[in-house]
């Protein structure tokens, strides 16, 4: 049975699968096997980045999959040291070559890197890449509300997405509210707490999991989907990939959603965006 992953419409009219597969910290030599397993499991949305060092492995898996290009959604990202105009063009060309693709579906500025003060210039470069057709959609990652506000004021682009660290105990309400007010979709990385916060031990998560005959991880992924987030959990194990994908045959109640949302408490697990340069 083929499971149809729900899609969301971006502000530029393109659609994006709401559940994808991330390859952060996937070793380059393991990437082709792991991404191939994910594609065979049913994932069609793959999220990588230049800094991960595994774009070539992703590309090899995509090329060997036999899946038609229009049925795939591929994201990669511009690293901080390549921000600018000419440097962004060059970095994008390199990513496209490693992926073995004619275009990507989504290209993101990986961090605002405010000390460099080049993210506005970089977004203008990304706009030209989008106009060339080689990136269908463009957006940002790890941007806070002030960074987004500056982009809106100084460019002609409303980012299609903002990919941020987000899980029930760290929901970034200020940036998510700003994004949604301006039609920017939220993508959640570290959606299960990155293993650094014991979400699965929270009683409200455990109770919901037992009520639905699901695992705590499946409950948290389902929470993301029902909250409207685009989410891509990662795993190197095929059985866990399948578990994370098996989230479309149940629905959390309003009460369950509310009690999980009330877990907001811990602050970020990762670095603060103003400190990553």
Phi, psi and omega in degrees: 000130177271126178269130179267114179283132178300149176244154173243150178266128178277170184289352176259005177096345177283158178251156182223133175297134186285337177244127180226190183232125181260149182238025174300131179066017172276123183297139183308318183289343179260350192297315184300315179297315185292317179292323175300317177299318180297317180295320178292331177291330179133351179294140176233356181247113182244130182244117177230190180196153180303318185291342179289338179074015184233020179299322181296320178294321175299313181299320179297319179293319179297316183295327182273352189286334185076004180277133181299139183305319180296344180270358180252152173231117187238129178242138165222179192219150177274122180281160188302318185284357178250007178295147184140205179254287180301321182294325178292318177301315181296317181297320179296315178303318181296317179297316181298319180295316180296322180285342181069033184241157174275338179202158168250158180279332183210130177236129187239147164282121193291317177218154177292331180045061189299333179294333176281331179055046180234010184286333175292312177302319181295319179295326176294325175293318179298326178298320178294323177297318178297318180296334178284347181088359184273349168228121183291320180225156179227154181193203186222170178219138177066023178273139173267171184304317179297324177295317179297317181299321179293319177301316181295327182281330191246000176227173177265011188252132163258114182306143179289324180218161166231115182267117186226158171296123182204127172208173188304332180269359177210091190257356177048059186300327182294311183288324180292322178295318179298314182299312183293328177295337182249015175074024179262122180287146178261126171253137183254117169258159188059041191292344180253014178090007176060017181074003183258353176226127188283063180303322187290344178269354179294129182305321183293327177288315181297319180295317178296320180298315180294322181297327184257359182067036182236171176273160175304322179298317179297323178296316181293319177297319178297321176303313178303311184299316181287338175279353178092009178280150166270132191223140176220089172294155178238150172200146176270352185255129185299321181294326177287323174304314181295320178298314181295335181275342186270065186229018186249009181247017175209166181218134176285144178285167177301321180294317179297316177302315184294319182289326176288319178299329181289358178285351179311120182193329201264350189077177187289151175270326184269187178291153175286136183304331179286348184257357182259110183227000000 
